[in-house]
Amino acid sequence: MNKQDLINEVVQVVKTKNQALAAVNCILQTITQALQKGETVTLTGFGTFKVDNRKARKGRNPKTGEEIKIKAKKVPKFIAGKALKDAVQ
């Protein structure tokens, strides 16, 4: 399922495709903005979106085999909730 498929599913609940597009975009934008602020977004029964810090580490250049330093960075992380895990099983 991609974003357009999700919008098509939301159209079945709201009146128009424009409303569905606005709803999906609003949800995605709100989650993104919360993560940018370093906040955690918890959707009970679905899961939790949060920002995780990756430590700096050493890696290897695959072409040359030379050792390189990989900088620390923040990455988004999703942890599935129990209801979602059970539904997939």
N, CA and C atoms as an extended XYZ file, in Angstrom:
267
Properties=species:S:1:pos:R:3:atomname:S:1:resname:S:1:resid:I:1 pbc="F F F"
N         0.851       -1.173        0.000 N   MET     1
C         0.000        0.000        0.000 CA  MET     1
C         0.891        1.229        0.000 C   MET     1
N         0.561        2.191       -0.855 N   ASN     2
C         1.289        3.452       -0.888 CA  ASN     2
C         0.362        4.586       -0.426 C   ASN     2
N         0.849        5.809       -0.487 N   LYS     3
C         0.078        6.952        0.005 CA  LYS     3
C        -1.250        7.095       -0.749 C   LYS     3
N        -1.228        6.901       -2.051 N   GLN     4
C        -2.454        7.039       -2.843 CA  GLN     4
C        -3.479        5.970       -2.455 C   GLN     4
N        -3.033        4.763       -2.200 N   ASP     5
C        -3.938        3.701       -1.760 CA  ASP     5
C        -4.560        4.058       -0.412 C   ASP     5
N        -3.755        4.645        0.472 N   LEU     6
C        -4.257        5.067        1.774 CA  LEU     6
C        -5.316        6.153        1.611 C   LEU     6
N        -5.060        7.108        0.739 N   ILE     7
C        -6.037        8.169        0.467 CA  ILE     7
C        -7.330        7.570       -0.063 C   ILE     7
N        -7.239        6.592       -0.956 N   ASN     8
C        -8.425        5.944       -1.507 CA  ASN     8
C        -9.234        5.235       -0.421 C   ASN     8
N        -8.559        4.683        0.585 N   GLU     9
C        -9.267        4.054        1.708 CA  GLU     9
C        -9.969        5.108        2.565 C   GLU     9
N        -9.319        6.249        2.768 N   VAL    10
C        -9.908        7.321        3.584 CA  VAL    10
C       -11.110        7.941        2.873 C   VAL    10
N       -11.099        7.963        1.544 N   VAL    11
C       -12.230        8.500        0.765 CA  VAL    11
C       -13.525        7.763        1.106 C   VAL    11
N       -13.415        6.498        1.465 N   GLN    12
C       -14.606        5.723        1.796 CA  GLN    12
C       -15.262        6.194        3.090 C   GLN    12
N       -14.508        6.943        3.921 N   VAL    13
C       -15.036        7.423        5.198 CA  VAL    13
C       -15.453        8.889        5.109 C   VAL    13
N       -14.688        9.696        4.379 N   VAL    14
C       -15.013       11.118        4.234 CA  VAL    14
C       -15.753       11.331        2.921 C   VAL    14
N       -16.148       12.571        2.664 N   LYS    15
C       -17.013       12.846        1.513 CA  LYS    15
C       -16.277       12.934        0.177 C   LYS    15
N       -15.083       13.548        0.168 N   THR    16
C       -14.415       13.770       -1.113 CA  THR    16
C       -12.952       13.332       -1.054 C   THR    16
N       -12.384       13.191       -2.249 N   LYS    17
C       -10.971       12.821       -2.346 CA  LYS    17
C       -10.083       13.945       -1.810 C   LYS    17
N       -10.500       15.204       -2.014 N   ASN    18
C        -9.720       16.336       -1.494 CA  ASN    18
C        -9.677       16.321        0.031 C   ASN    18
N       -10.789       15.967        0.667 N   GLN    19
C       -10.810       15.868        2.123 CA  GLN    19
C        -9.912       14.729        2.601 C   GLN    19
N        -9.930       13.626        1.884 N   ALA    20
C        -9.083       12.488        2.242 CA  ALA    20
C        -7.608       12.848        2.096 C   ALA    20
N        -7.255       13.518        1.017 N   LEU    21
C        -5.884       13.957        0.795 CA  LEU    21
C        -5.439       14.896        1.907 C   LEU    21
N        -6.307       15.846        2.261 N   ALA    22
C        -5.981       16.791        3.328 CA  ALA    22
C        -5.795       16.074        4.661 C   ALA    22
N        -6.635       15.084        4.940 N   ALA    23
C        -6.545       14.344        6.204 CA  ALA    23
C        -5.241       13.553        6.285 C   ALA    23
N        -4.908       12.836        5.238 N   VAL    24
C        -3.682       12.036        5.234 CA  VAL    24
C        -2.458       12.939        5.328 C   VAL    24
N        -2.427       14.010        4.550 N   ASN    25
C        -1.298       14.941        4.596 CA  ASN    25
C        -1.158       15.580        5.972 C   ASN    25
N        -2.281       15.920        6.597 N   CYS    26
C        -2.259       16.523        7.925 CA  CYS    26
C        -1.655       15.567        8.949 C   CYS    26
N        -2.052       14.314        8.907 N   ILE    27
C        -1.531       13.315        9.851 CA  ILE    27
C        -0.028       13.139        9.659 C   ILE    27
N         0.412       12.970        8.416 N   LEU    28
C         1.835       12.770        8.149 CA  LEU    28
C         2.660       13.997        8.533 C   LEU    28
N         2.138       15.170        8.231 N   GLN    29
C         2.849       16.409        8.558 CA  GLN    29
C         2.930       16.610       10.073 C   GLN    29
N         1.867       16.296       10.787 N   THR    30
C         1.851       16.443       12.237 CA  THR    30
C         2.849       15.495       12.894 C   THR    30
N         2.906       14.256       12.433 N   ILE    31
C         3.875       13.299       12.974 CA  ILE    31
C         5.296       13.774       12.682 C   ILE    31
N         5.544       14.239       11.462 N   THR    32
C         6.873       14.731       11.083 CA  THR    32
C         7.292       15.918       11.942 C   THR    32
N         6.399       16.870       12.145 N   GLN    33
C         6.717       18.046       12.945 CA  GLN    33
C         6.999       17.682       14.393 C   GLN    33
N         6.247       16.747       14.938 N   ALA    34
C         6.480       16.304       16.312 CA  ALA    34
C         7.854       15.652       16.439 C   ALA    34
N         8.221       14.826       15.467 N   LEU    35
C         9.529       14.175       15.506 CA  LEU    35
C        10.657       15.193       15.354 C   LEU    35
N        10.440       16.223       14.536 N   GLN    36
C        11.447       17.273       14.376 CA  GLN    36
C        11.705       17.991       15.701 C   GLN    36
N        10.675       18.107       16.529 N   LYS    37
C        10.801       18.744       17.842 CA  LYS    37
C        11.380       17.789       18.885 C   LYS    37
N        11.564       16.524       18.510 N   GLY    38
C        12.091       15.537       19.437 CA  GLY    38
C        11.015       14.878       20.287 C   GLY    38
N         9.762       15.084       19.935 N   GLU    39
C         8.647       14.502       20.677 CA  GLU    39
C         8.384       13.074       20.217 C   GLU    39
N         7.699       12.334       21.058 N   THR    40
C         7.278       10.976       20.739 CA  THR    40
C         5.806       11.012       20.366 C   THR    40
N         5.421       10.290       19.327 N   VAL    41
C         4.022       10.208       18.905 CA  VAL    41
C         3.552        8.780       19.152 C   VAL    41
N         2.567        8.632       20.046 N   THR    42
C         2.033        7.312       20.374 CA  THR    42
C         0.599        7.206       19.889 C   THR    42
N         0.339        6.223       19.054 N   LEU    43
C        -1.004        5.927       18.581 CA  LEU    43
C        -1.393        4.600       19.226 C   LEU    43
N        -2.188        4.685       20.275 N   THR    44
C        -2.538        3.510       21.058 CA  THR    44
C        -3.119        2.422       20.163 C   THR    44
N        -2.590        1.231       20.308 N   GLY    45
C        -3.047        0.099       19.510 CA  GLY    45
C        -2.320       -0.026       18.183 C   GLY    45
N        -1.652        1.035       17.752 N   PHE    46
C        -0.937        0.997       16.472 CA  PHE    46
C         0.564        0.964       16.693 C   PHE    46
N         1.088        1.981       17.380 N   GLY    47
C         2.520        2.000       17.630 CA  GLY    47
C         3.017        3.364       18.044 C   GLY    47
N         4.333        3.472       18.150 N   THR    48
C         4.975        4.691       18.609 CA  THR    48
C         6.060        5.112       17.628 C   THR    48
N         6.028        6.385       17.266 N   PHE    49
C         7.074        6.990       16.455 CA  PHE    49
C         7.946        7.802       17.395 C   PHE    49
N         9.271        7.660       17.272 N   LYS    50
C        10.160        8.463       18.097 CA  LYS    50
C        11.472        8.678       17.363 C   LYS    50
N        12.294        9.586       17.912 N   VAL    51
C        13.597        9.873       17.344 CA  VAL    51
C        14.632        9.144       18.179 C   VAL    51
N        15.515        8.428       17.511 N   ASP    52
C        16.570        7.680       18.186 CA  ASP    52
C        17.909        8.284       17.782 C   ASP    52
N        18.858        8.274       18.693 N   ASN    53
C        20.199        8.780       18.404 CA  ASN    53
C        21.126        7.619       18.075 C   ASN    53
N        21.753        7.701       16.913 N   ARG    54
C        22.759        6.705       16.545 CA  ARG    54
C        24.120        7.274       16.914 C   ARG    54
N        24.913        6.476       17.568 N   LYS    55
C        26.251        6.906       17.959 CA  LYS    55
C        27.177        6.901       16.746 C   LYS    55
N        28.239        7.681       16.844 N   ALA    56
C        29.268        7.658       15.811 CA  ALA    56
C        29.927        6.281       15.842 C   ALA    56
N        30.340        5.821       14.672 N   ARG    57
C        30.955        4.501       14.617 CA  ARG    57
C        31.926        4.437       13.442 C   ARG    57
N        32.672        3.367       13.401 N   LYS    58
C        33.604        3.152       12.294 CA  LYS    58
C        32.961        2.221       11.272 C   LYS    58
N        33.219        2.492       10.012 N   GLY    59
C        32.697        1.655        8.947 CA  GLY    59
C        33.790        1.426        7.912 C   GLY    59
N        33.427        0.798        6.820 N   ARG    60
C        34.395        0.543        5.744 CA  ARG    60
C        33.816        1.008        4.411 C   ARG    60
N        34.672        1.618        3.611 N   ASN    61
C        34.306        1.983        2.257 CA  ASN    61
C        34.264        0.692        1.452 C   ASN    61
N        33.103        0.327        0.875 N   PRO    62
C        32.996       -0.953        0.180 CA  PRO    62
C        33.896       -1.061       -1.060 C   PRO    62
N        34.237        0.058       -1.681 N   LYS    63
C        35.081        0.011       -2.882 CA  LYS    63
C        36.546       -0.218       -2.538 C   LYS    63
N        37.011        0.516       -1.518 N   THR    64
C        38.443        0.477       -1.227 CA  THR    64
C        38.788       -0.349        0.004 C   THR    64
N        37.796       -0.608        0.849 N   GLY    65
C        38.063       -1.311        2.087 CA  GLY    65
C        38.646       -0.401        3.163 C   GLY    65
N        38.801        0.873        2.821 N   GLU    66
C        39.362        1.856        3.751 CA  GLU    66
C        38.391        2.099        4.908 C   GLU    66
N        38.924        2.219        6.116 N   GLU    67
C        38.099        2.482        7.291 CA  GLU    67
C        37.691        3.953        7.286 C   GLU    67
N        36.407        4.204        7.552 N   ILE    68
C        35.901        5.579        7.588 CA  ILE    68
C        35.140        5.804        8.884 C   ILE    68
N        34.975        7.061        9.250 N   LYS    69
C        34.203        7.422       10.435 CA  LYS    69
C        32.792        7.796        9.992 C   LYS    69
N        31.797        7.213       10.628 N   ILE    70
C        30.398        7.530       10.353 CA  ILE    70
C        29.921        8.397       11.500 C   ILE    70
N        29.419        9.596       11.169 N   LYS    71
C        29.009       10.563       12.184 CA  LYS    71
C        27.758       10.104       12.929 C   LYS    71
N        27.613       10.612       14.150 N   ALA    72
C        26.396       10.375       14.922 CA  ALA    72
C        25.254       11.133       14.250 C   ALA    72
N        24.049       10.581       14.356 N   LYS    73
C        22.897       11.269       13.774 CA  LYS    73
C        21.609       10.808       14.433 C   LYS    73
N        20.564       11.576       14.210 N   LYS    74
C        19.235       11.235       14.705 CA  LYS    74
C        18.473       10.544       13.590 C   LYS    74
N        17.735        9.487       13.941 N   VAL    75
C        16.962        8.737       12.954 CA  VAL    75
C        15.556        8.475       13.501 C   VAL    75
N        14.543        8.484       12.623 N   PRO    76
C        13.201        8.140       13.077 CA  PRO    76
C        13.096        6.645       13.358 C   PRO    76
N        12.271        6.296       14.332 N   LYS    77
C        12.104        4.897       14.707 CA  LYS    77
C        10.628        4.637       14.966 C   LYS    77
N        10.153        3.480       14.537 N   PHE    78
C         8.768        3.076       14.783 CA  PHE    78
C         8.772        1.780       15.562 C   PHE    78
N         7.986        1.752       16.635 N   ILE    79
C         7.828        0.541       17.435 CA  ILE    79
C         6.355        0.148       17.345 C   ILE    79
N         6.088       -1.009       16.786 N   ALA    80
C         4.709       -1.476       16.613 CA  ALA    80
C         4.076       -1.766       17.966 C   ALA    80
N         2.794       -1.401       18.096 N   GLY    81
C         2.039       -1.684       19.306 CA  GLY    81
C         1.550       -3.126       19.326 C   GLY    81
N         1.081       -3.548       20.493 N   LYS    82
C         0.646       -4.940       20.662 CA  LYS    82
C        -0.493       -5.300       19.710 C   LYS    82
N        -1.473       -4.409       19.571 N   ALA    83
C        -2.611       -4.699       18.696 CA  ALA    83
C        -2.166       -4.885       17.247 C   ALA    83
N        -1.231       -4.068       16.796 N   LEU    84
C        -0.722       -4.202       15.424 CA  LEU    84
C         0.051       -5.503       15.263 C   LEU    84
N         0.878       -5.822       16.241 N   LYS    85
C         1.636       -7.070       16.187 CA  LYS    85
C         0.698       -8.272       16.152 C   LYS    85
N        -0.344       -8.239       16.981 N   ASP    86
C        -1.299       -9.345       17.012 CA  ASP    86
C        -2.069       -9.460       15.702 C   ASP    86
N        -2.408       -8.312       15.086 N   ALA    87
C        -3.161       -8.333       13.830 CA  ALA    87
C        -2.336       -8.929       12.706 C   ALA    87
N        -1.041       -8.724       12.734 N   VAL    88
C        -0.163       -9.241       11.684 CA  VAL    88
C         0.051      -10.742       11.856 C   VAL    88
N         0.032      -11.218       13.086 N   GLN    89
C         0.240      -12.630       13.345 CA  GLN    89
C        -0.899      -13.358       12.742 C   GLN    89
